Amino acid sequence: MISTRTRSGTTWTQMICGLLIFQTPDLPAPLGRLSPWLDHLTMPRDEVYALLAAQRHRRFIKTHTPLDGIPIDPRVTYIVTARHPLDLAVSLYHHTTNIDIARMSELTGNQLPTNPTALRKTLRDWLVSWIGHDTDPRRNLDSLPGVLFHLGDAWARRGESNVLLIHYDDLSRDLEGQMRRLAGHLGIAVPEPSWPRLVQAATFERMRGEADRFVPGDGIIKSTTSFFRRGRPGAAEEVLTDEEIAGYHARVTSMAPPDLLAWLHAPGGCEPDDFSKAG
């Protein structure tokens, strides 16, 4: 199970799992068929279940539901991919403008607002509002409280053998190292000569260049290329003032434990299990 917040490297993690399972850059089917999105409302539940039941390969399933909303089974590995909340928020702002709201409403049967908030505000104003918005994290999972609720729940489970946390920035910084780490955790042996081709196939640039193969379908996304927009950290710092960034840090100190925040804001020094060893 790949459990993430929106715009946190979900598709990237799915692709890496697919490459490790099939051990070829040429996946046998579109990523969305190999790794169904379990809680997406655009596909009937029975159709999703039938698709999963027919699979004979090791299954890797996408969900945006936190682990507290998923049955926990010792036979299942739960991968939670995290991203600096401000980088997530910038990506979410741009992603909102790339969604065909009319098509989403048609597929889900729900009448959705046709003028998303992101379209009515500048990026800076939207970020300031997102940082300060006080909401129930369980009802608004892509809010700042919702993001930290999702990650805080996973962080509390990081000592469990079948829970693995991955940081988006670590994938950017050391893709091969993180792929090897994931393969080891999943018990997947990859022949040494295969690694260069698999790592190359998982690069952000390669996936962006072949976006039509990986972006969720159904015509919801207006531009598949824009789905992979930037992939680099630090976009929020380019538009927020020092005072606004300080306000973000002041707010999150009361919303998540300090070791989780340290890992979220400055990954690369330690893996999550290193924090648990240190207490």
C-alpha angles and dihedrals in degrees: 000000000000106000116185144146117250115283094014101116100284097145091042091055091046090053093050091050090049092051092049094047098045095028093214133095088226102077113203095235140007112297092243091059095045092046110029121203099240100198101037111122097212093081122055113251095237090053091053092048092049091050091052093045091055094053117105098181124083103287124235113185130194123222137162090202117111117243092257088068096049127078106253112223123178089222091061128077115218116208117192116190115200134193135190101277094231092052088048090051094051090050091047091053092055093040091057091060090051095059121098098226094189091054091047090052091049094052098043098038089230122120104233128191110272094206107058118208090243090065093055098052138051116250092254094050091046092051093050090050092046092051093050100038112119112206143142104277092212092056098041106036096171093056119098091259089047094050093050092044090055093046095040091056091050091045091055088055097046093108091062113102095231097049119086127181120204127186121220091220091054089055088053094045101041111009096165093048092051092046090052090047091052092046090053092049091049093046092240116150113211119192109243095238090057096060101083093054094045094048092048090051090054097052117119090237093053093048093047090051090054097035095143089068095055112029116099109264137217092097094275095125113070096201120023091193091055088053085076094046110158115332095198128110127240103053094128093054088058093064107024124080122239089254092053092049090048088052090054092052092047091052098048094051088076094044105054140022116270095243091055091049091049090054093044095050100039112021124174100061096081139005117237092255089057088063091052090051089052091048 
